[in-house]
Amino acid sequence: MPNISASATNLELSQERQALIEQKLAPLGRLLAGERNIQMEVIVRRIESSLGDDMFCVSAKLVTSQGTYMAVGNGHYLARALSGVREYLRRSLSRGESVRTPFSYKRELALR
């Protein structure tokens, strides 16, 4: 199970919202059965609209020993934004499409 740390901008990160984040994103740990130290950083933002419909923007960064994976999702409901992030991360994990970080890129160049 990943260690999920969440922060919020323009809204309160209540216990219900924290539980929703864990409920939606914790199942990604099943795709990383062999991993032990899985870190996930989640940032939730509420974007106020002048038309009355607020939007939620969720960005997530999943760090494992095999790579770093990032996703962004948005929607009028927090649950939908989290579902979009979960699906993007799930596809990236199953394909092995990690993001290059400056450290991993330097390590890759040193091995050549």
N, C-alpha and C positions, 0 to 999 in steps of 0.2 A: 504494500500500500504506500502510495507516495506521501511525502511530508508536504502538506499544502500550506503555504503562507499567503494570506490575502490582505489586500489593502483597498481602500475606496476613496474616491474623489467625488465631491458634490452629493454624497449620500452617507447615511450612517450604516456601518457594517454590523447589522444586528445579528443575534444568534440564529435567527431564521434564515437570513441571507448566507451566513457562514455555513449552516447546515445544508442549504441548497447547493452551494459551491462544492462541498465535499460529496454530496449525493451524486451530482452530475459528473464530477471529474475523478473521483476515487476509483471507479471501475477501470480506468486506464491502466492501473497497476497489474491487472490480469494479463495484459499484453507484454509486461516486463517481468515475467515470473522469475527469471534468473537474477534479476537486479536486486541489490540490497539498499543502496543509498540513492533513492529517487527524490529529487527536490522539485517542487513546483511553485512558481511565483505567479499569483493571479492579481491583476489590477482591474477593478470595476469602476467605471465612470458613468455618471448620469449626465446626459447632455440635455439641457433644457431647451425646449422649442417654443418659439413665439406663437405657434399654432395650437399649443396645448398638449401635444403628444410628446412626452419625454422619451428619449432613447437611452438604452444601456449599451455601453461599449465594454467588452471584456477582452483583455489581452493576457495571454498565458505563456509562460516559459517553463518547459520541462527539461530538466538536466539529469542525465544518466551517465554511467561510465562509458557508454557507447556513443553518446552524442547529445546535442542540444536541439530541442524541437520548440518551435514557436507558432502561435496561432492567435488570430484576432476574430472576434465575432460581435455582431451587434443585433439589436432587435428592440421592439417596444416593450418586451417582457424580459426580465433577467434570465428566466429559465430557457427561453429561446436562444438568447445570446450565448449562454453556457453550453447548450446543446450543439450550436454551431462550432464552438471551440473544441468540444469533445470530439466531434466527427472529424474535424480537420486534423487534430492530433492523432486520432486513431488511424486515419489513412497514412499519415506521415510515418507513424511507428511501424505499420505493417509493411510499408514500402522501404523502410530504412532510409528515408530522406531527411537527414539531420541538417541543421544549419551550421555553416562554418563559423566558428568563433575565432577571434584573433589568435588565441592560444593554440587551438587545434590546427589552424592554418600554418603557424610557425612550426609546430611539431611535424606536420606533414611535409613541409619544405626541408626540414632537417633530415628526414628519413630518405629523401631522394638521393 
